[in-house]
Amino acid sequence: SLGRLFEAAAGLLGITQKSVYRDQAGLLIEAAAERFGEIAPLPAGWRLVEGRLDLFRVFEHLLEERDAERGAAIFFATVAAALADWMRTVVPEGSLVAAGGGCMQNQVFARELRHRLSQVGLSLMEARRVPPNDGGLALGQAWVAQQYLLG
């Protein structure tokens, strides 16, 4: 589902309005953020409301952002900080958090998430032997099912 957020952010920043191939918007916004470099998350760029993560404020900011590269960097920093903040409320400190899916192929986002989780006392478990996208997720699901059925 984060991929749809990447697409929305790319659209709001004028990076791309239409994807010609799968994950095009995600790749383009990643490249824009990489060109800009590191940046702090948008202050008050998210809210936690009754256990749910509300990212409306960062998207509202992207509507007004004039520099697409800066906006892309702010987007990734803010979403990663928001996820870490939310996880801090639902996962015990010192826990290992598993993340996968196509969004974890985005090096800017993965780096930001890893950093932000470490700041709140959590560690990120990532794919190493297989890609983290849909095929890797399916392999992980098959392994869990095997453990459950044969375990």
MODELLER restraints for C-alpha pairs under 7 A, 6 or more apart:
rsr = mdl.restraints
at = mdl.atoms
rsr.add(forms.Gaussian(group=physical.xy_distance, feature=features.Distance(at['CA:2:A'], at['CA:103:A']), mean=6.30, stdev=0.5))
rsr.add(forms.Gaussian(group=physical.xy_distance, feature=features.Distance(at['CA:3:A'], at['CA:26:A']), mean=6.75, stdev=0.5))
rsr.add(forms.Gaussian(group=physical.xy_distance, feature=features.Distance(at['CA:3:A'], at['CA:103:A']), mean=5.96, stdev=0.5))
rsr.add(forms.Gaussian(group=physical.xy_distance, feature=features.Distance(at['CA:6:A'], at['CA:25:A']), mean=6.81, stdev=0.5))
rsr.add(forms.Gaussian(group=physical.xy_distance, feature=features.Distance(at['CA:6:A'], at['CA:26:A']), mean=5.44, stdev=0.5))
rsr.add(forms.Gaussian(group=physical.xy_distance, feature=features.Distance(at['CA:7:A'], at['CA:25:A']), mean=5.21, stdev=0.5))
rsr.add(forms.Gaussian(group=physical.xy_distance, feature=features.Distance(at['CA:7:A'], at['CA:26:A']), mean=6.16, stdev=0.5))
rsr.add(forms.Gaussian(group=physical.xy_distance, feature=features.Distance(at['CA:9:A'], at['CA:59:A']), mean=6.84, stdev=0.5))
rsr.add(forms.Gaussian(group=physical.xy_distance, feature=features.Distance(at['CA:10:A'], at['CA:16:A']), mean=5.78, stdev=0.5))
rsr.add(forms.Gaussian(group=physical.xy_distance, feature=features.Distance(at['CA:10:A'], at['CA:25:A']), mean=5.96, stdev=0.5))
rsr.add(forms.Gaussian(group=physical.xy_distance, feature=features.Distance(at['CA:10:A'], at['CA:29:A']), mean=5.73, stdev=0.5))
rsr.add(forms.Gaussian(group=physical.xy_distance, feature=features.Distance(at['CA:11:A'], at['CA:17:A']), mean=4.92, stdev=0.5))
rsr.add(forms.Gaussian(group=physical.xy_distance, feature=features.Distance(at['CA:12:A'], at['CA:62:A']), mean=6.08, stdev=0.5))
rsr.add(forms.Gaussian(group=physical.xy_distance, feature=features.Distance(at['CA:12:A'], at['CA:63:A']), mean=5.69, stdev=0.5))
rsr.add(forms.Gaussian(group=physical.xy_distance, feature=features.Distance(at['CA:13:A'], at['CA:62:A']), mean=6.12, stdev=0.5))
rsr.add(forms.Gaussian(group=physical.xy_distance, feature=features.Distance(at['CA:13:A'], at['CA:63:A']), mean=6.85, stdev=0.5))
rsr.add(forms.Gaussian(group=physical.xy_distance, feature=features.Distance(at['CA:13:A'], at['CA:68:A']), mean=5.29, stdev=0.5))
rsr.add(forms.Gaussian(group=physical.xy_distance, feature=features.Distance(at['CA:13:A'], at['CA:71:A']), mean=6.86, stdev=0.5))
rsr.add(forms.Gaussian(group=physical.xy_distance, feature=features.Distance(at['CA:15:A'], at['CA:28:A']), mean=6.95, stdev=0.5))
rsr.add(forms.Gaussian(group=physical.xy_distance, feature=features.Distance(at['CA:15:A'], at['CA:29:A']), mean=6.79, stdev=0.5))
rsr.add(forms.Gaussian(group=physical.xy_distance, feature=features.Distance(at['CA:15:A'], at['CA:68:A']), mean=6.82, stdev=0.5))
rsr.add(forms.Gaussian(group=physical.xy_distance, feature=features.Distance(at['CA:16:A'], at['CA:25:A']), mean=6.29, stdev=0.5))
rsr.add(forms.Gaussian(group=physical.xy_distance, feature=features.Distance(at['CA:19:A'], at['CA:25:A']), mean=6.05, stdev=0.5))
rsr.add(forms.Gaussian(group=physical.xy_distance, feature=features.Distance(at['CA:29:A'], at['CA:72:A']), mean=5.86, stdev=0.5))
rsr.add(forms.Gaussian(group=physical.xy_distance, feature=features.Distance(at['CA:30:A'], at['CA:106:A']), mean=6.51, stdev=0.5))
rsr.add(forms.Gaussian(group=physical.xy_distance, feature=features.Distance(at['CA:30:A'], at['CA:108:A']), mean=6.23, stdev=0.5))
rsr.add(forms.Gaussian(group=physical.xy_distance, feature=features.Distance(at['CA:32:A'], at['CA:69:A']), mean=4.59, stdev=0.5))
rsr.add(forms.Gaussian(group=physical.xy_distance, feature=features.Distance(at['CA:32:A'], at['CA:72:A']), mean=6.14, stdev=0.5))
rsr.add(forms.Gaussian(group=physical.xy_distance, feature=features.Distance(at['CA:33:A'], at['CA:69:A']), mean=5.24, stdev=0.5))
rsr.add(forms.Gaussian(group=physical.xy_distance, feature=features.Distance(at['CA:33:A'], at['CA:70:A']), mean=6.68, stdev=0.5))
rsr.add(forms.Gaussian(group=physical.xy_distance, feature=features.Distance(at['CA:33:A'], at['CA:72:A']), mean=4.76, stdev=0.5))
rsr.add(forms.Gaussian(group=physical.xy_distance, feature=features.Distance(at['CA:33:A'], at['CA:73:A']), mean=4.26, stdev=0.5))
rsr.add(forms.Gaussian(group=physical.xy_distance, feature=features.Distance(at['CA:34:A'], at['CA:108:A']), mean=6.62, stdev=0.5))
rsr.add(forms.Gaussian(group=physical.xy_distance, feature=features.Distance(at['CA:35:A'], at['CA:69:A']), mean=6.74, stdev=0.5))
rsr.add(forms.Gaussian(group=physical.xy_distance, feature=features.Distance(at['CA:36:A'], at['CA:69:A']), mean=5.40, stdev=0.5))
rsr.add(forms.Gaussian(group=physical.xy_distance, feature=features.Distance(at['CA:36:A'], at['CA:70:A']), mean=5.80, stdev=0.5))
rsr.add(forms.Gaussian(group=physical.xy_distance, feature=features.Distance(at['CA:36:A'], at['CA:73:A']), mean=6.54, stdev=0.5))
rsr.add(forms.Gaussian(group=physical.xy_distance, feature=features.Distance(at['CA:37:A'], at['CA:73:A']), mean=6.82, stdev=0.5))
rsr.add(forms.Gaussian(group=physical.xy_distance, feature=features.Distance(at['CA:38:A'], at['CA:73:A']), mean=6.78, stdev=0.5))
rsr.add(forms.Gaussian(group=physical.xy_distance, feature=features.Distance(at['CA:39:A'], at['CA:73:A']), mean=6.37, stdev=0.5))
rsr.add(forms.Gaussian(group=physical.xy_distance, feature=features.Distance(at['CA:39:A'], at['CA:74:A']), mean=6.35, stdev=0.5))
rsr.add(forms.Gaussian(group=physical.xy_distance, feature=features.Distance(at['CA:39:A'], at['CA:77:A']), mean=6.87, stdev=0.5))
rsr.add(forms.Gaussian(group=physical.xy_distance, feature=features.Distance(at['CA:40:A'], at['CA:74:A']), mean=6.86, stdev=0.5))
rsr.add(forms.Gaussian(group=physical.xy_distance, feature=features.Distance(at['CA:40:A'], at['CA:77:A']), mean=6.32, stdev=0.5))
rsr.add(forms.Gaussian(group=physical.xy_distance, feature=features.Distance(at['CA:41:A'], at['CA:74:A']), mean=5.65, stdev=0.5))
rsr.add(forms.Gaussian(group=physical.xy_distance, feature=features.Distance(at['CA:41:A'], at['CA:77:A']), mean=4.73, stdev=0.5))
rsr.add(forms.Gaussian(group=physical.xy_distance, feature=features.Distance(at['CA:41:A'], at['CA:78:A']), mean=4.20, stdev=0.5))
rsr.add(forms.Gaussian(group=physical.xy_distance, feature=features.Distance(at['CA:41:A'], at['CA:81:A']), mean=6.70, stdev=0.5))
rsr.add(forms.Gaussian(group=physical.xy_distance, feature=features.Distance(at['CA:42:A'], at['CA:58:A']), mean=6.97, stdev=0.5))
rsr.add(forms.Gaussian(group=physical.xy_distance, feature=features.Distance(at['CA:42:A'], at['CA:74:A']), mean=6.27, stdev=0.5))
rsr.add(forms.Gaussian(group=physical.xy_distance, feature=features.Distance(at['CA:42:A'], at['CA:78:A']), mean=5.66, stdev=0.5))
rsr.add(forms.Gaussian(group=physical.xy_distance, feature=features.Distance(at['CA:45:A'], at['CA:55:A']), mean=6.70, stdev=0.5))
rsr.add(forms.Gaussian(group=physical.xy_distance, feature=features.Distance(at['CA:45:A'], at['CA:57:A']), mean=4.94, stdev=0.5))
rsr.add(forms.Gaussian(group=physical.xy_distance, feature=features.Distance(at['CA:45:A'], at['CA:58:A']), mean=4.68, stdev=0.5))
rsr.add(forms.Gaussian(group=physical.xy_distance, feature=features.Distance(at['CA:45:A'], at['CA:78:A']), mean=6.39, stdev=0.5))
rsr.add(forms.Gaussian(group=physical.xy_distance, feature=features.Distance(at['CA:46:A'], at['CA:54:A']), mean=5.55, stdev=0.5))
rsr.add(forms.Gaussian(group=physical.xy_distance, feature=features.Distance(at['CA:46:A'], at['CA:55:A']), mean=4.68, stdev=0.5))
rsr.add(forms.Gaussian(group=physical.xy_distance, feature=features.Distance(at['CA:46:A'], at['CA:56:A']), mean=6.72, stdev=0.5))
rsr.add(forms.Gaussian(group=physical.xy_distance, feature=features.Distance(at['CA:46:A'], at['CA:57:A']), mean=5.73, stdev=0.5))
rsr.add(forms.Gaussian(group=physical.xy_distance, feature=features.Distance(at['CA:46:A'], at['CA:58:A']), mean=6.52, stdev=0.5))
rsr.add(forms.Gaussian(group=physical.xy_distance, feature=features.Distance(at['CA:46:A'], at['CA:82:A']), mean=6.18, stdev=0.5))
rsr.add(forms.Gaussian(group=physical.xy_distance, feature=features.Distance(at['CA:47:A'], at['CA:53:A']), mean=6.05, stdev=0.5))
rsr.add(forms.Gaussian(group=physical.xy_distance, feature=features.Distance(at['CA:47:A'], at['CA:54:A']), mean=5.05, stdev=0.5))
rsr.add(forms.Gaussian(group=physical.xy_distance, feature=features.Distance(at['CA:47:A'], at['CA:55:A']), mean=6.72, stdev=0.5))
rsr.add(forms.Gaussian(group=physical.xy_distance, feature=features.Distance(at['CA:48:A'], at['CA:54:A']), mean=6.04, stdev=0.5))
rsr.add(forms.Gaussian(group=physical.xy_distance, feature=features.Distance(at['CA:48:A'], at['CA:86:A']), mean=6.88, stdev=0.5))
rsr.add(forms.Gaussian(group=physical.xy_distance, feature=features.Distance(at['CA:53:A'], at['CA:86:A']), mean=6.64, stdev=0.5))
rsr.add(forms.Gaussian(group=physical.xy_distance, feature=features.Distance(at['CA:58:A'], at['CA:75:A']), mean=6.75, stdev=0.5))
rsr.add(forms.Gaussian(group=physical.xy_distance, feature=features.Distance(at['CA:62:A'], at['CA:71:A']), mean=6.16, stdev=0.5))
rsr.add(forms.Gaussian(group=physical.xy_distance, feature=features.Distance(at['CA:65:A'], at['CA:71:A']), mean=6.02, stdev=0.5))
rsr.add(forms.Gaussian(group=physical.xy_distance, feature=features.Distance(at['CA:76:A'], at['CA:109:A']), mean=5.55, stdev=0.5))
rsr.add(forms.Gaussian(group=physical.xy_distance, feature=features.Distance(at['CA:77:A'], at['CA:112:A']), mean=5.96, stdev=0.5))
rsr.add(forms.Gaussian(group=physical.xy_distance, feature=features.Distance(at['CA:80:A'], at['CA:109:A']), mean=6.83, stdev=0.5))
rsr.add(forms.Gaussian(group=physical.xy_distance, feature=features.Distance(at['CA:80:A'], at['CA:112:A']), mean=5.77, stdev=0.5))
rsr.add(forms.Gaussian(group=physical.xy_distance, feature=features.Distance(at['CA:80:A'], at['CA:113:A']), mean=4.65, stdev=0.5))
rsr.add(forms.Gaussian(group=physical.xy_distance, feature=features.Distance(at['CA:80:A'], at['CA:116:A']), mean=6.40, stdev=0.5))
rsr.add(forms.Gaussian(group=physical.xy_distance, feature=features.Distance(at['CA:81:A'], at['CA:116:A']), mean=5.52, stdev=0.5))
rsr.add(forms.Gaussian(group=physical.xy_distance, feature=features.Distance(at['CA:84:A'], at['CA:116:A']), mean=5.82, stdev=0.5))
rsr.add(forms.Gaussian(group=physical.xy_distance, feature=features.Distance(at['CA:84:A'], at['CA:117:A']), mean=5.09, stdev=0.5))
rsr.add(forms.Gaussian(group=physical.xy_distance, feature=features.Distance(at['CA:84:A'], at['CA:120:A']), mean=6.90, stdev=0.5))
rsr.add(forms.Gaussian(group=physical.xy_distance, feature=features.Distance(at['CA:88:A'], at['CA:120:A']), mean=6.36, stdev=0.5))
rsr.add(forms.Gaussian(group=physical.xy_distance, feature=features.Distance(at['CA:93:A'], at['CA:121:A']), mean=5.38, stdev=0.5))
rsr.add(forms.Gaussian(group=physical.xy_distance, feature=features.Distance(at['CA:93:A'], at['CA:122:A']), mean=6.01, stdev=0.5))
rsr.add(forms.Gaussian(group=physical.xy_distance, feature=features.Distance(at['CA:94:A'], at['CA:121:A']), mean=5.32, stdev=0.5))
rsr.add(forms.Gaussian(group=physical.xy_distance, feature=features.Distance(at['CA:94:A'], at['CA:122:A']), mean=5.08, stdev=0.5))
rsr.add(forms.Gaussian(group=physical.xy_distance, feature=features.Distance(at['CA:95:A'], at['CA:122:A']), mean=5.31, stdev=0.5))
rsr.add(forms.Gaussian(group=physical.xy_distance, feature=features.Distance(at['CA:95:A'], at['CA:123:A']), mean=6.38, stdev=0.5))
rsr.add(forms.Gaussian(group=physical.xy_distance, feature=features.Distance(at['CA:96:A'], at['CA:122:A']), mean=6.01, stdev=0.5))
rsr.add(forms.Gaussian(group=physical.xy_distance, feature=features.Distance(at['CA:96:A'], at['CA:123:A']), mean=4.78, stdev=0.5))
rsr.add(forms.Gaussian(group=physical.xy_distance, feature=features.Distance(at['CA:96:A'], at['CA:124:A']), mean=5.85, stdev=0.5))
rsr.add(forms.Gaussian(group=physical.xy_distance, feature=features.Distance(at['CA:96:A'], at['CA:125:A']), mean=6.34, stdev=0.5))
rsr.add(forms.Gaussian(group=physical.xy_distance, feature=features.Distance(at['CA:97:A'], at['CA:122:A']), mean=6.88, stdev=0.5))
rsr.add(forms.Gaussian(group=physical.xy_distance, feature=features.Distance(at['CA:97:A'], at['CA:123:A']), mean=5.95, stdev=0.5))
rsr.add(forms.Gaussian(group=physical.xy_distance, feature=features.Distance(at['CA:97:A'], at['CA:124:A']), mean=4.96, stdev=0.5))
rsr.add(forms.Gaussian(group=physical.xy_distance, feature=features.Distance(at['CA:97:A'], at['CA:125:A']), mean=5.76, stdev=0.5))
rsr.add(forms.Gaussian(group=physical.xy_distance, feature=features.Distance(at['CA:98:A'], at['CA:124:A']), mean=5.94, stdev=0.5))
rsr.add(forms.Gaussian(group=physical.xy_distance, feature=features.Distance(at['CA:98:A'], at['CA:125:A']), mean=4.61, stdev=0.5))
rsr.add(forms.Gaussian(group=physical.xy_distance, feature=features.Distance(at['CA:98:A'], at['CA:126:A']), mean=6.28, stdev=0.5))
rsr.add(forms.Gaussian(group=physical.xy_distance, feature=features.Distance(at['CA:99:A'], at['CA:125:A']), mean=6.39, stdev=0.5))
rsr.add(forms.Gaussian(group=physical.xy_distance, feature=features.Distance(at['CA:99:A'], at['CA:126:A']), mean=5.93, stdev=0.5))
rsr.add(forms.Gaussian(group=physical.xy_distance, feature=features.Distance(at['CA:100:A'], at['CA:126:A']), mean=6.74, stdev=0.5))
rsr.add(forms.Gaussian(group=physical.xy_distance, feature=features.Distance(at['CA:100:A'], at['CA:132:A']), mean=4.92, stdev=0.5))
rsr.add(forms.Gaussian(group=physical.xy_distance, feature=features.Distance(at['CA:100:A'], at['CA:133:A']), mean=6.44, stdev=0.5))
rsr.add(forms.Gaussian(group=physical.xy_distance, feature=features.Distance(at['CA:100:A'], at['CA:137:A']), mean=6.72, stdev=0.5))
rsr.add(forms.Gaussian(group=physical.xy_distance, feature=features.Distance(at['CA:101:A'], at['CA:132:A']), mean=5.12, stdev=0.5))
rsr.add(forms.Gaussian(group=physical.xy_distance, feature=features.Distance(at['CA:101:A'], at['CA:133:A']), mean=4.05, stdev=0.5))
rsr.add(forms.Gaussian(group=physical.xy_distance, feature=features.Distance(at['CA:101:A'], at['CA:134:A']), mean=5.81, stdev=0.5))
rsr.add(forms.Gaussian(group=physical.xy_distance, feature=features.Distance(at['CA:101:A'], at['CA:137:A']), mean=6.55, stdev=0.5))
rsr.add(forms.Gaussian(group=physical.xy_distance, feature=features.Distance(at['CA:102:A'], at['CA:132:A']), mean=6.23, stdev=0.5))
rsr.add(forms.Gaussian(group=physical.xy_distance, feature=features.Distance(at['CA:102:A'], at['CA:133:A']), mean=4.14, stdev=0.5))
rsr.add(forms.Gaussian(group=physical.xy_distance, feature=features.Distance(at['CA:102:A'], at['CA:134:A']), mean=6.77, stdev=0.5))
rsr.add(forms.Gaussian(group=physical.xy_distance, feature=features.Distance(at['CA:104:A'], at['CA:110:A']), mean=5.42, stdev=0.5))
rsr.add(forms.Gaussian(group=physical.xy_distance, feature=features.Distance(at['CA:104:A'], at['CA:132:A']), mean=6.25, stdev=0.5))
rsr.add(forms.Gaussian(group=physical.xy_distance, feature=features.Distance(at['CA:105:A'], at['CA:132:A']), mean=6.62, stdev=0.5))
rsr.add(forms.Gaussian(group=physical.xy_distance, feature=features.Distance(at['CA:114:A'], at['CA:124:A']), mean=5.79, stdev=0.5))
rsr.add(forms.Gaussian(group=physical.xy_distance, feature=features.Distance(at['CA:117:A'], at['CA:123:A']), mean=6.15, stdev=0.5))
rsr.add(forms.Gaussian(group=physical.xy_distance, feature=features.Distance(at['CA:117:A'], at['CA:124:A']), mean=6.97, stdev=0.5))
rsr.add(forms.Gaussian(group=physical.xy_distance, feature=features.Distance(at['CA:130:A'], at['CA:136:A']), mean=5.71, stdev=0.5))
